[in-house]
């Protein structure tokens, strides 16, 4: 099992505490260069909200938002 950095843990916890179920299901991955946010949400608003929710937890690291918007 790979170890998780403190930054990754903080970002993950931020999403897990969200009152919005779609945000709690998103995936956070960390590379040497960036933090990657992926998964799917039902609206562009939630895609942006997820990004804004995670930004304070990752500090100055680059965030790549790979969330897909899948409307039902």
PyMOL commands that set and color helices and strands:
alter all, ss='L'
color gray80, all
select helices_A, chain A and resi 6-16+21-24+44-58
alter helices_A, ss='H'
color red, helices_A
select strands_A, chain A and resi 27-30+34-41+62-69
alter strands_A, ss='S'
color yellow, strands_A
deselect
rebuild
show_as cartoon
